Amino acid sequence: MALNQQLLLGRWAELEKRATTIRFMVFVQEQQVPAALELDGHDADCIHALIEVDGQAVATGRLSPDGRIGRMAVLASYRGQGLGRSLLAGLLSAADQRGQHETYLHAQMHAIGFYERLGFIAEGPEFDDAGIAHRLMRRTT
């Protein structure tokens, strides 16, 4: 059964409350990332994506001015239903609209395959970010 989902793109001022709730549930509570690292002061400069299912915010991510996609988070009970793909598609579309032909991200190691299927290519060695192994990935259109 398809989810009744809506993708919203906007500024931090519009989406902050709902996006922060998702990010804290996924990164701070679930993955034990310190709250001070999660809120890094860059949100106001980014385009944010939020997916609502039946009016409830369940996924979020952001696009930085330099083309970095980050803070991709889907609530645990909604994973595996294509929301991450929809979220990423929205952020890539926003990058295209800005004329950015290259985007990059720091993928958690378990998510490498997900990003590869969507056109990202892993580069360089594994590195630690907030106690979690990551790898740089880049996509050019």
Secondary structure, 3 states (H helix, E strand, C coil): CCCCEEEEEECHHHHHHHHHHHHHHHHHHHCCCCHHHHCCCCHHHCEEEEEEECCEEEEEEEECCCCEEEEEEECHHHCCCCHHHHHHHHHHHHHHHCCCCEEEEEEEHHHHHHHHHCCCEEEEEEEEECCEEEEEEEEEC
